[in-house]
Amino acid sequence: MSDPKPKFYTSWFCPFAQRVWIALLEKGIDFEYIEVDPYKKTPEWLSVSPRGLVPVLVHQGKSVYESSICIEYIDEEWPENRILPKAPYQRAYERMWSDHITKKIIPPFFAMLLKQDPELRQNAKKEMSEQLLVLTKAMRIPLDHTFLDQWLG
């Protein structure tokens, strides 16, 4: 019989894994935290994470990976204290903005941290600032329920 307590495989530095960590904590789920080095692609690690990436949530012996998919799984498996709205449009809207953050904000953020060339860092900073502005303008669009309403009151 598999353990009903989920196992959360993560690396503390990964912003995608941090999303899942926040969801687990917000929902009050008792879970086992397992820190891994995703750069070491051992056979054991690849048996848990076929892509060799974090985050991975193992629940009832089955692996769920990719941060947004893990969050949706968590919200559906433990439906009390919902993170995502039930209404299809609002749910889709939140997915679109999560995708925007993943594709348009996180890459320039990491470029700012990792690029050695000052001009490349400055370009990344400009790009991130522009995309944060797009996101903050979108937060002003009224909806019946948004993810940010839960966090910002």
Secondary structure, 3 states (H helix, E strand, C coil): CCCCCCEEEECCCCHHHHHHHHHHHHHCCCCEEEECCCCCCCHHHHHHCCCCCCCEEEECCEEEECHHHHHHHHHHHCCCCCCCCCCHHHHHHHHHHHHHHHHHHHHHHHHHHHCCCHHHHHHHHHHHHHHHHHHHHHCCCCCCCCHHHHHHC
